[in-house]
């Protein structure tokens, strides 16, 4: 008998059992296919011992033989989409800046690294919501040409689903998307050295610092670690064009009359691409930030994940490679002379060479800004 098995959430024990004991093939999104003499009822009983949710569907032999080939083709398309999305856009800006608090500056100079965090754990949740909104708009736009695929790609608009019990297709899609987002970590920079918005939001309203990094040396360090440094997309037209391109490329792998298993595979690849682009899209109102991001992609259970606590959650993060500090700008709301002496002493103890220290040129007093 030929079966398609869907397991939620991802479980290592179930994954090993299906692949090693049953000879199953992974086709993505927590789904497997296999050829076995074991009954579907027995498979479900066995897998429910390790997984919260199991769905087992009997499929035809031609589907069993076709789906791995389709998965391989979609994987190739997905890799091209990823490469295109992460392709760095050249810039003439010689320095990239990371705005931070005094404590942040001390930690960064001590270790020479930044902490990259998943956008799912950002204090500001609007980035995820914004990416969802653009995605839903594009789904509406393509629904006339690809109605079944558009419907299969829908994600639930509300909170993350429960871990137990049957899930709707939209809830399963959202769980896949959120898990993929959780496996991507970002560290943020700006091309702006003296930005009012950056000082207010990220550097304690001017009582912080802007750390400058030599762009060329930064790119070398990132590339050696197999990470990516890419610009954020602020234009709605650009964002929609990239998502339309994803749909067109993925839908080219299936026919207009494709059966549900093919559509499901295609939808998985599209949702995976959305997870990446959720890290690259921001509302146009943030364009003055001129942000560049280090993107770090991980796998579940990585041993090099670190963790910190906040008031209401545990936050995983990844450390960047050591980065080349070239300058430090002191916020306008600080005692700049005393701060320069303190920063200079810190740089000496950590053996930093040729780091320029200067005061912010911004003359507006940030302490008077409305809160």
Secondary structure, 3 states (H helix, E strand, C coil): CEEEEEEECCCHHHHHHHHHHCCCEEEECCEEEEECCCCHHHHHHHHCCCCCEEEEEEECHHHHHHHHHHHHHHHHHHHHHHHHHCCCCCCCCCEEEEEECHHHHHHHHHHCCCEEECHHHCCCCHHHHHHHHHHHHHHHHHCCCCHHHHHHCCCCCCCCCCCCCCCCHHHHHHHHHHHHHHCEEEEEEECCCCCHHHHHHHCHHHCCEEEEEEHHHHHHHHHHCCCEEEECECCHHHHHHHHHHHHHHHHCCCCCCCCHHHHHHHHHHHHHHHHHHHCCECCHHHHHHCEEEEEEECCCCCCCCEEEECCCCEEEEEECCCCCEEEEEECCCCCHHHHHHHHHHHHHHCCCCCCEEEECCCCCCHHHCCC
